[in-house]
Amino acid sequence: MPSPHRFPHHAAIMLTAGLLSACLGNHGSTPTSATPPPSVVNTMTVTVDSGPAAAPGAINHAYVTVRVCAPGSTTQCADVDHVLLDTGSWGLRLVRSVLAANTVALSGETDTHGNTVEECETFGGGQTWGPVALADVTLAGEVASKLPVQIMDDTNAGAPPPATCGANGTLLNTVAGFGANGVLGVGVFAQDCGAACVNAATPLPVYYGCTAAGACTAENLALVDQVTNPVAAFAVDNNGLIIDMANLVNANGDASVQGQLTFGLGTQTDNALPATGLTVLGANASGDFTATYNGGSTVLPALIDSGTDDYVFSDMTIPTCSTGSFVGDYCPAVAPLNVFAVNTGVGTNNATNTVNFAIQDPNTFVAGAAAFEGLAGGGGATNFVWGMPYFYGRKIYIGIDQKMAGTFTGPFYAY
Amino acid sequence: MCCKLEAMVQRFATHALWFLVFGGIALPAERAHAALGGDAASVVTDTAEIQGVAHATLLQQYEIQEITNDSGMRVREFLNRDGVVFAVAWNGPVVPDLRTLLGASFDSYVKQLGALKHPGTHRSLRLASSALVVESGGHMRAYSGRAYLPLLIPAGALPANLH
């Protein structure tokens, strides 16, 4: 349903970007020319703050604003703010009520039987449920056209979740579920499930075909129809990204922190890979490199994850906070507690690098602030997560699976 | 009781568990007993759909029933000498249906989960009480976790080994 447009400037940008995308996306009809195409604006702002008004109190959440339009439309568009920037997942998920408030309705995918495609995707504390829909997604000047995204169905407009979805916790479809209006998964893979959901003998409980009556059955889904990392779907600058966050002014708590998100690796003058000093950590088929913690012998799957609030690893010798806002996180008896971990890449990009870091007592953090260094937790964890605190003051490179970036092939993490 | 029969009963139960956890079938709560705290023999009738391969390992303090399938999923149940499942562990490309796997403990788990702020952003969580410990982590394509009942762990068994 068309509506009065709230963002005429963006509409104009969108129109231009849409035309560019249509041209580039027209499979071979683009006229060949000796003149290189004009470079696309490939940078946008990342902000850590306390979150959307509907769910304030976020800690170490990095947000971006995502422009989403019904495919081909320049009027059914919304600039969705406070979308969580997440290098630990793949694909864009948006809360339905937020889209509806912007009068954007996206058409759902249907499978070969004419049933609606819906998805159940697990995050740490629960699952997202809702249809897969197509959208034109714009980040900076980059466009991913007809991108499969997940609608987090907080208003239950689609089929109800099957018993196997949400049964492992509460559903995470609301703004409060992530403290965000959506999740922008820009990690090392192009699709969220990948080959495991294409040809499994017994389809994994991820993608479902749902009848008009709302009966859903797990089914396989082709890669091109799966929820897709928009960066991998850009016409250009699609081999990876760089997240460059400022350092905190006060390590114990800033109200907000700014950074820059840059698309492409070695594709423009502003995204070159450093010739020296870059640690490139290849990832395995699950998206992990390995880490050992504090000289231990246990080799842990590891990733660099902007979607996790803290450093996550298991150290049962560190007390956990029993009071305050950080119950369950580490509260070292003497802070800062200096520890280290050794990262090692998997496969060809097999660099090894030691990272020293400090764990703070979160009960000394500035009340009401949104960004903190030194926040750690995860007793009992069997992996190692370099969460958002690791990003402050660093430039993190993400290389997408099967794509070349300079001499390196993804998937990889680098810094 | 004849040991052979007991093993057979547990084998059937394991297949039933596989069906329950991976088959995507909702069952009435009173039948979901092949779960944490449950009596493995109580779902022996649910053997119709077998899609996994079960493997049993008998240790000094307990028995491990391991179920794997060709999608890379693995679920292990740990049974004490009374045949009670005191721990479950999982890893694979998806999280198994924890409502089935945790059985009577599921509601307690969800209650603790409900106390978390922004639960979606916890890629690794540990919910621990004196009666129930749940550790769940990982990300798309690679999840792992376990749950155990501390009060039912056999003497001499270490929680660290329950993976």
Interface residues (C-beta under 8 A of the other chain):
Chain A: A55 G57 A58 H61 L84 G88 S89 W90 E121 T122 F123 G124 G125 G126 T128 P162 A163 T164 A167 N168 G169 T170 L172 A176 G177 F178 G179 V183 G185 F189 D192 C193 G194 A196 A200 A201 T202 L204 P205 V206 A218 A285 S286 G287 D288 P301 L303 D305 G307 T308 D309 V312 G328 G378 G379 G380 A381 T382 N383 V385 G387
Chain B: F22 G23 G24 I25 A26 Q51 N69 D70 S71 G72 P93 V94 V95 P96 D97 L98 R99 T100 F106 Y109 V110 L113 G114 L116 K117 H118 P119 G120 T121 H122 R123 S124 L125 R126 A128 V133 E135 S136 G137 G138 H139 M140 R141 A142 Y143 S144 H163
